Amino acid sequence: MNRSPENGQNESGTAPRSADSKLLFPLRLVPFERYMLADDRLAYPMTFLVQVGLQGAPDRESMEGAFAQALARHPLLGARLTRCCGARHWALADGPPAVLRWYDGPAASDFGPGRRIDLRAAAPVAGEIWSEGDTATLLLWFHHAACDGIGAMRFLGDLLAFYGLRTAPADRRPTLLPVDPAGLAYRGIFDTRPPVPVTRWEASKGMVREVWKVLSRRPRVLQGPRRPTGSSEAEKRKLVTTTLPEQVYLRYSHEASALGSTANDVLLRDMFLTVEAWNRRWGVRRQDGWLRINMPTALRGKRDVRMPATNVLGYALITHHTRECRDPARLLREIARETEAIRTWSLGAMFVEALRIVDRVPGALWLGTRLSRRYATVVLSNLGDPTRRFRARFPRVGKEIQAGNLLVKSIFGAPPVRPGTRAALALFHYADRLTIALNADPQWLGASAARDFLTSYEQQLRETARTVSPTGPGEAL
């Protein structure tokens, strides 16, 4: 079943590289990576899960070979954490490489969206395949210190592409696009530029102003039952998902266009409305207060097109008062104005720059993660179409990608949660379906409450979609 690599691949099956990745290591950690390690805890690991639904029976030898080849294209995901010259570094692993674990039957219900990974002894990625008949589930856990959601999608795309190269007939084989591991040497230095020149003084004033807004507007938590009962620990740990069908999504996107906003702006607005209504439902004594959505923002520029899996993102902390939820149209206009500024000025990089400043004081990052227990009410990450993040091109059956004998039916995942931020959601637009995945803090939102909250958000999205005719063009997220 195995075939020799083609499509411009070298003998190892990886794309030609401008520099040997071995020459890059050891790599000193950058501030964002150190922040993720500082925020990593036993009860709240900084890991996230990507789950892929497959139609077809995976060939074990081909998939394991593809996994090894994908790791070679993304060397940070095969590295280990070590201390060198008094500082922590990424180093090439001396021990056994990361491997895929195989199980028969449907995916276990207790796999958990947040799995603890000790980066000193294990690779930043762990994988499992659960196979039953002609269907399978691929589970990939990533440590956020090593890569973000887009980086995870690049690894996933390579894994599927290498598998397709090994198993597909010649006329249905995927094509790999080049990556350049040399780019890892400048990760943490973002290829972002302001639309007009600004002085260092003006930039510093802007950062101080934004930091003060964050510190002075303490957000409310998402309410829920403390230590929920009536559900098993396994159920409490499982990702909760819902999917909007094509017609509903098209109406929703058309409504965003009619309102002069992006679909992402309306998704953010509807999350604010959902959280405000949810907290009122749970009987918050003081109903008025600040709500904040942490929106991860991609900081990849043209220079990063060939970047392998790593972190190239910042955080935009969008804060609004509960009173603003009483006027949804005005709230949407304010959010649209904010997101336009975030895109134009790359404001997500301000969070990373603040980390860089704090990191100059030994121990300050760790202390900050312990003293500040609530950065946001919820996290909302919009990955859009995950296949657009791949560094590979695939044949399709309808609107679903094909990798050899496997058809990819679904792709979704969710960010990690931290103390005080009790819900983290991610949106994936694949095959004209919008899938929303929720990772909830099991101490506050068990399976039933998490499902309830996600249903409330879905109902708000459907209510927005009902305000327009079912015909008309839809905008991709």
C-alpha positions as CSV (number, residue, x, y, z in Angstrom):
1,M,0.0,0.0,0.0
2,N,3.0,2.3,0.5
3,R,4.3,4.3,-2.4
4,S,7.4,6.5,-2.9
5,P,6.8,10.2,-2.2
6,E,6.3,12.5,-5.2
7,N,5.2,16.1,-5.8
8,G,8.7,17.5,-5.1
9,Q,9.3,15.7,-1.9
10,N,12.8,14.5,-0.9
11,E,13.6,10.9,0.1
12,S,12.4,11.4,3.6
13,G,9.0,12.6,2.4
14,T,9.5,16.2,3.6
15,A,9.5,19.3,1.4
16,P,12.9,20.7,0.5
17,R,14.1,23.1,3.2
18,S,16.3,26.1,3.2
19,A,18.1,25.1,6.3
20,D,18.6,21.8,8.2
21,S,16.3,22.1,11.3
22,K,18.9,20.4,13.4
23,L,21.1,23.5,13.1
24,L,18.3,25.6,14.7
25,F,18.4,23.9,18.1
26,P,18.6,24.6,20.9
27,L,16.0,27.4,20.6
28,R,15.6,29.8,23.5
29,L,11.9,30.2,24.6
30,V,10.2,33.5,23.6
31,P,8.0,35.4,26.1
32,F,4.7,33.9,24.8
33,E,6.0,30.4,25.2
34,R,7.2,31.2,28.8
35,Y,3.8,32.7,29.5
36,M,2.0,29.5,28.5
37,L,4.4,27.4,30.7
38,A,3.8,29.8,33.6
39,D,0.0,29.4,33.2
40,D,0.2,25.6,32.9
41,R,-1.2,23.8,36.0
42,L,-2.4,20.4,36.9
43,A,-6.1,21.3,37.0
44,Y,-5.8,23.7,34.0
45,P,-3.3,22.3,31.5
46,M,-2.4,24.7,28.6
47,T,-3.1,22.0,26.0
48,F,-5.9,21.9,23.4
49,L,-7.5,19.1,21.5
50,V,-8.2,18.9,17.8
51,Q,-10.7,16.1,16.8
52,V,-11.1,14.9,13.2
53,G,-13.9,12.6,12.0
54,L,-12.9,10.2,9.3
55,Q,-14.8,8.0,6.9
56,G,-12.8,4.9,6.0
57,A,-10.5,2.5,7.8
58,P,-7.0,4.0,8.3
59,D,-4.0,1.9,7.3
60,R,-1.9,1.8,10.5
61,E,1.5,1.6,8.8
62,S,0.8,4.4,6.4
63,M,-0.7,6.7,9.1
64,E,2.3,6.1,11.5
65,G,4.7,6.8,8.7
66,A,2.8,10.0,7.8
67,F,2.8,11.1,11.5
68,A,6.6,10.8,11.5
69,Q,7.0,12.7,8.3
70,A,4.7,15.5,9.5
71,L,6.8,15.8,12.7
72,A,9.9,16.2,10.5
73,R,8.2,19.2,8.8
74,H,7.3,20.7,12.2
75,P,10.4,20.3,14.4
76,L,9.1,22.2,17.3
77,L,6.4,19.6,17.8
78,G,9.1,16.9,18.2
79,A,11.3,18.9,20.6
80,R,11.6,18.7,24.4
81,L,12.0,21.4,27.1
82,T,15.5,21.6,28.6
83,R,17.6,24.1,30.5
84,C,20.7,25.4,28.9
85,C,23.0,28.2,30.0
86,G,20.6,29.2,32.8
87,A,17.6,29.5,30.6
88,R,14.9,27.1,29.2
89,H,15.3,26.1,25.6
90,W,13.6,23.8,23.0
91,A,16.0,20.9,22.2
92,L,15.8,18.0,19.8
93,A,14.6,14.9,21.6
94,D,17.0,12.3,22.7
95,G,14.3,9.9,23.8
96,P,11.6,8.1,21.7
97,P,9.7,10.3,19.3
98,A,6.0,11.1,19.6
99,V,3.8,8.3,18.4
100,L,0.2,7.6,17.6
101,R,-1.7,5.3,19.9
102,W,-4.3,3.0,18.3
103,Y,-7.6,1.8,19.8
104,D,-10.5,-0.3,18.5
105,G,-14.0,1.0,18.9
106,P,-15.6,4.5,19.1
107,A,-13.6,7.3,20.7
108,A,-13.7,7.0,24.5
109,S,-15.8,9.5,26.3
110,D,-13.1,10.3,28.8
111,F,-10.3,11.5,26.6
112,G,-10.7,15.1,27.9
113,P,-10.0,18.3,26.0
114,G,-7.1,19.2,28.3
115,R,-4.5,16.5,28.7
116,R,-1.4,17.1,30.8
117,I,1.8,17.0,28.8
118,D,5.2,17.2,30.6
119,L,7.3,18.9,28.0
120,R,10.6,17.8,29.7
121,A,9.8,14.1,28.9
122,A,7.2,14.2,26.1
123,A,6.7,15.9,22.7
124,P,4.3,18.9,22.5
125,V,1.9,16.8,20.4
126,A,0.2,13.5,21.3
127,G,-2.2,11.5,19.1
128,E,-4.7,8.7,19.2
129,I,-6.8,7.0,16.5
130,W,-10.0,5.2,17.4
131,S,-11.2,3.0,14.6
132,E,-14.4,1.1,14.2
133,G,-15.4,-0.5,10.9
134,D,-15.3,2.1,8.2
135,T,-15.2,5.1,10.5
136,A,-12.4,6.5,12.7
137,T,-11.7,9.4,15.0
138,L,-8.3,11.1,15.1
139,L,-7.5,13.0,18.3
140,L,-4.5,15.3,18.5
141,W,-3.5,17.2,21.7
142,F,-1.1,20.1,21.4
143,H,0.7,22.1,24.1
144,H,0.0,25.8,23.6
145,A,3.6,26.6,24.5
146,A,4.7,25.0,21.2
147,C,1.9,26.0,18.8
148,D,-1.4,27.8,18.3
149,G,-4.5,26.7,16.4
150,I,-3.2,27.6,13.0
151,G,0.0,25.8,13.7
152,A,-2.0,22.7,14.7
153,M,-4.0,22.9,11.4
154,R,-0.7,23.0,9.5
155,F,0.5,19.9,11.2
156,L,-2.9,18.2,10.6
157,G,-2.8,19.1,7.0
158,D,0.6,17.6,6.6
159,L,-0.3,14.5,8.4
160,L,-3.3,13.9,6.1
161,A,-1.3,14.8,3.0
162,F,1.5,12.4,3.8
163,Y,-1.1,9.7,4.4
164,G,-2.7,10.5,1.1
165,L,0.6,10.4,-0.7
166,R,1.1,6.9,0.7
167,T,-2.3,5.5,-0.1
168,A,-4.0,7.4,-2.9
169,P,-3.9,6.5,-6.6
170,A,-1.8,8.8,-8.8
171,D,-4.7,10.9,-9.9
172,R,-6.1,11.5,-6.4
173,R,-2.9,12.4,-4.5
174,P,-2.6,15.6,-2.4
175,T,0.1,18.2,-3.1
176,L,2.4,19.4,-0.3
177,L,3.5,23.1,-0.2
178,P,6.9,24.0,1.2
179,V,7.6,25.0,4.7
180,D,10.8,26.6,6.0
181,P,11.8,25.5,9.6
182,A,14.4,28.3,9.5
183,G,11.6,30.7,10.3
184,L,11.4,29.3,13.8
185,A,14.5,31.3,14.6
186,Y,12.5,34.5,14.5
187,R,9.3,33.3,16.0
188,G,8.1,35.9,18.5
189,I,9.1,38.7,16.1
190,F,6.0,39.6,14.2
191,D,5.8,40.8,10.6
192,T,3.3,43.5,11.5
193,R,3.4,47.2,10.5
194,P,1.1,50.1,11.5
195,P,-0.8,51.8,8.6
196,V,1.0,55.1,9.4
197,P,4.3,55.7,11.2
198,V,4.1,56.2,15.0
199,T,6.8,57.2,17.4
200,R,7.9,54.9,20.3
201,W,6.4,57.4,22.7
202,E,3.0,57.2,20.9
203,A,3.2,53.4,20.9
204,S,4.0,53.4,24.6
205,K,1.1,55.7,25.4
206,G,-1.3,53.5,23.5
207,M,-0.1,50.4,25.3
208,V,-0.5,52.0,28.7
209,R,-4.0,53.2,27.8
210,E,-5.0,49.7,26.7
211,V,-3.5,48.0,29.7
212,W,-5.3,50.5,32.0
213,K,-8.6,49.7,30.3
214,V,-8.0,46.0,30.9
215,L,-7.0,46.4,34.6
216,S,-9.7,48.9,35.5
217,R,-12.6,46.9,33.9
218,R,-12.6,43.7,35.9
219,P,-14.9,41.3,33.9
220,R,-17.6,39.2,35.4
221,V,-17.3,35.4,35.4
222,L,-19.6,33.1,33.5
223,Q,-22.0,31.8,36.1
224,G,-22.8,28.2,36.7
225,P,-23.4,25.5,39.3
226,R,-20.3,24.9,41.6
227,R,-19.1,21.3,41.4
228,P,-22.0,20.0,39.3
229,T,-23.7,16.8,40.2
230,G,-25.5,14.2,38.2
231,S,-22.8,13.7,35.6
232,S,-19.7,11.5,35.6
233,E,-16.2,13.0,35.6
234,A,-15.8,11.7,32.0
235,E,-18.9,13.6,30.9
236,K,-17.7,16.8,32.5
237,R,-14.4,16.6,30.6
238,K,-15.7,16.0,27.1
239,L,-15.9,18.7,24.4
240,V,-19.4,19.9,23.7
241,T,-20.2,20.7,20.1
242,T,-23.0,21.9,17.9
243,T,-23.2,22.4,14.1
244,L,-25.1,25.0,12.1
245,P,-26.2,23.6,8.7
246,E,-25.3,25.3,5.4
247,Q,-28.6,27.2,5.0
248,V,-28.6,28.7,8.5
249,Y,-24.9,29.6,8.1
250,L,-25.6,31.3,4.7
251,R,-28.4,33.3,6.2
252,Y,-26.3,34.3,9.1
253,S,-23.4,35.5,6.9
254,H,-25.8,37.4,4.7
255,E,-27.2,39.2,7.7
256,A,-23.7,40.2,8.7
257,S,-23.2,41.6,5.2
258,A,-26.5,43.5,5.3
259,L,-25.5,45.1,8.6
260,G,-22.2,46.3,7.2
261,S,-20.2,44.0,9.5
262,T,-18.2,40.8,9.2
263,A,-19.6,37.5,10.2
264,N,-17.0,37.5,13.0
265,D,-18.3,40.8,14.4
266,V,-21.8,39.4,14.6
267,L,-20.6,36.2,16.2
268,L,-18.8,38.3,18.9
269,R,-22.0,40.4,19.4
270,D,-24.1,37.3,19.8
271,M,-21.7,35.9,22.3
272,F,-22.0,39.0,24.5
273,L,-25.8,38.8,24.3
274,T,-25.7,35.1,25.2
275,V,-23.4,35.6,28.2
276,E,-25.4,38.5,29.5
277,A,-28.7,36.6,29.2
278,W,-27.1,33.5,30.8
279,N,-25.8,35.3,33.8
280,R,-29.2,37.0,34.3
281,R,-30.8,33.5,34.1
282,W,-28.5,32.4,36.9
283,G,-29.6,35.2,39.1
284,V,-26.5,37.4,39.4
285,R,-27.2,39.8,42.3
286,R,-25.6,42.8,40.6
287,Q,-26.6,42.4,37.0
288,D,-24.6,45.3,35.6
289,G,-20.9,44.9,35.0
290,W,-18.2,44.4,32.5
291,L,-18.1,41.4,30.1
292,R,-14.9,40.5,28.2
293,I,-14.2,38.2,25.3
294,N,-10.7,37.1,24.7
295,M,-10.3,36.8,20.9
296,P,-7.1,35.2,19.7
297,T,-5.7,37.1,16.7
298,A,-3.4,35.7,14.1
299,L,-0.2,37.8,13.6
300,R,1.1,35.9,10.6
301,G,2.5,38.2,7.9
302,K,3.8,37.4,4.4
303,R,7.1,36.3,6.0
304,D,5.3,33.6,7.9
305,V,3.6,31.9,4.9
306,R,6.0,29.0,5.1
307,M,6.3,29.0,8.9
308,P,5.9,25.5,10.5
309,A,3.8,24.9,13.6
310,T,4.5,27.5,16.3
311,N,2.8,30.4,18.1
312,V,2.2,33.4,15.9
313,L,-0.7,35.0,17.7
314,G,-1.8,37.6,20.2
315,Y,-4.9,38.3,22.2
316,A,-7.5,41.0,21.7
317,L,-9.5,41.6,24.9
318,I,-12.9,43.0,23.8
319,T,-14.7,44.5,26.8
320,H,-18.3,45.8,26.9
321,H,-20.7,46.7,29.7
322,T,-23.8,44.6,30.2
323,R,-25.9,47.7,29.7
324,E,-24.7,47.8,26.1
325,C,-26.4,44.4,25.4
326,R,-29.8,46.2,25.7
327,D,-29.1,47.8,22.3
328,P,-27.7,45.0,20.0
329,A,-27.4,47.2,16.9
330,R,-25.3,49.8,18.7
331,L,-23.2,47.0,20.3
332,L,-22.5,45.5,16.9
333,R,-21.3,48.9,15.6
334,E,-19.0,49.3,18.5
335,I,-17.6,45.8,18.1
336,A,-17.1,46.4,14.3
337,R,-15.2,49.6,15.1
338,E,-12.9,47.7,17.6
339,T,-12.2,44.7,15.3
340,E,-11.4,47.1,12.4
341,A,-8.8,48.8,14.7
342,I,-7.5,45.4,15.8
343,R,-6.9,44.3,12.2
344,T,-5.5,47.7,11.0
345,W,-3.1,48.2,13.9
346,S,-2.4,44.6,14.8
347,L,-3.5,45.3,18.3
348,G,-3.3,41.6,19.3
349,A,0.5,42.1,19.3
350,M,0.2,44.5,22.1
351,F,-0.6,41.6,24.5
352,V,2.6,39.9,23.5
353,E,4.6,43.1,23.8
354,A,3.2,43.5,27.3
355,L,4.4,39.9,28.1
356,R,7.8,40.8,26.8
357,I,8.0,43.8,29.2
358,V,6.8,41.8,32.2
359,D,9.2,39.0,31.4
360,R,12.2,41.2,32.0
361,V,11.5,40.8,35.7
362,P,12.4,37.3,36.9
363,G,9.3,35.4,38.1
364,A,6.9,38.2,37.1
365,L,5.1,36.1,34.4
366,W,4.5,33.2,36.9
367,L,3.3,35.7,39.6
368,G,1.0,37.5,37.1
369,T,-0.7,34.2,36.2
370,R,-1.4,33.5,39.8
371,L,-2.5,36.9,41.0
372,S,-4.7,37.7,38.0
373,R,-7.3,34.9,38.0
374,R,-9.7,36.4,35.4
375,Y,-8.5,37.8,32.1
376,A,-11.8,37.3,30.3
377,T,-15.3,36.0,30.8
378,V,-15.0,33.6,27.8
379,V,-12.6,32.9,25.0
380,L,-13.9,32.9,21.4
381,S,-11.6,31.8,18.6
382,N,-12.6,31.7,15.0
383,L,-10.4,29.4,12.9
384,G,-12.6,29.9,9.8
385,D,-12.0,27.2,7.2
386,P,-9.3,24.9,8.7
387,T,-8.3,23.6,5.2
388,R,-7.2,27.1,4.3
389,R,-4.6,26.9,7.0
390,F,-3.1,23.7,5.5
391,R,0.2,23.7,3.6
392,A,-1.2,21.1,1.3
393,R,-3.9,20.8,-1.4
394,F,-6.3,17.9,-1.5
395,P,-8.8,16.4,-3.9
396,R,-12.4,16.7,-2.7
397,V,-15.5,14.6,-2.7
398,G,-18.2,17.2,-2.8
399,K,-16.9,19.8,-0.3
400,E,-15.0,17.3,1.9
401,I,-11.3,16.7,1.5
402,Q,-10.0,13.2,0.6
403,A,-6.7,11.8,1.9
404,G,-6.2,8.4,0.2
405,N,-8.9,6.0,1.3
406,L,-10.1,8.5,4.0
407,L,-12.7,11.2,3.7
408,V,-12.5,14.0,6.3
409,K,-16.0,14.5,7.7
410,S,-15.4,17.0,10.4
411,I,-12.7,19.1,12.1
412,F,-13.0,20.9,15.4
413,G,-11.3,21.7,18.6
414,A,-11.4,24.3,21.4
415,P,-8.8,26.4,23.3
416,P,-7.7,25.6,26.9
417,V,-9.5,27.2,29.9
418,R,-7.8,28.9,32.8
419,P,-9.0,29.8,36.3
420,G,-11.8,32.4,36.1
421,T,-12.4,32.0,32.4
422,R,-14.9,29.1,32.5
423,A,-15.7,28.6,28.8
424,A,-13.5,28.6,25.7
425,L,-15.1,28.2,22.3
426,A,-13.8,27.7,18.8
427,L,-15.6,28.0,15.5
428,F,-14.7,25.9,12.4
429,H,-16.3,26.5,9.0
430,Y,-15.8,23.3,7.0
431,A,-17.8,21.8,4.1
432,D,-20.3,24.7,4.4
433,R,-21.1,23.8,8.0
434,L,-20.2,25.9,11.1
435,T,-19.1,23.7,14.0
436,I,-18.8,25.3,17.4
437,A,-16.9,23.5,20.1
438,L,-16.9,24.3,23.8
439,N,-14.3,23.5,26.4
440,A,-15.8,24.3,29.8
441,D,-14.3,24.4,33.3
442,P,-15.7,21.2,34.8
443,Q,-15.6,22.8,38.3
444,W,-18.4,25.1,37.2
445,L,-20.0,23.8,34.0
446,G,-20.6,20.1,33.9
447,A,-21.8,18.3,30.8
448,S,-25.4,19.4,31.2
449,A,-24.7,23.1,32.0
450,A,-22.1,23.3,29.2
451,R,-24.6,21.8,26.7
452,D,-27.1,24.3,28.0
453,F,-24.8,27.3,27.4
454,L,-23.8,26.2,23.9
455,T,-27.5,25.7,23.0
456,S,-28.2,29.2,24.2
457,Y,-25.5,30.5,21.9
458,E,-26.8,28.4,19.0
459,Q,-30.3,29.8,19.6
460,Q,-29.0,33.3,19.5
461,L,-27.2,32.6,16.2
462,R,-30.4,31.1,14.7
463,E,-32.4,34.1,15.9
464,T,-30.0,36.4,14.1
465,A,-30.2,34.3,10.9
466,R,-34.0,34.3,11.0
467,T,-34.0,38.1,10.4
468,V,-33.1,37.7,6.7
469,S,-34.3,35.8,3.7
470,P,-32.7,32.4,3.1
471,T,-31.4,33.5,-0.3
472,G,-28.4,35.6,-1.0
473,P,-24.6,35.3,-0.9
474,G,-22.8,34.2,2.2
475,E,-19.4,35.5,3.3
476,A,-16.9,33.0,4.5
477,L,-15.6,33.6,8.0
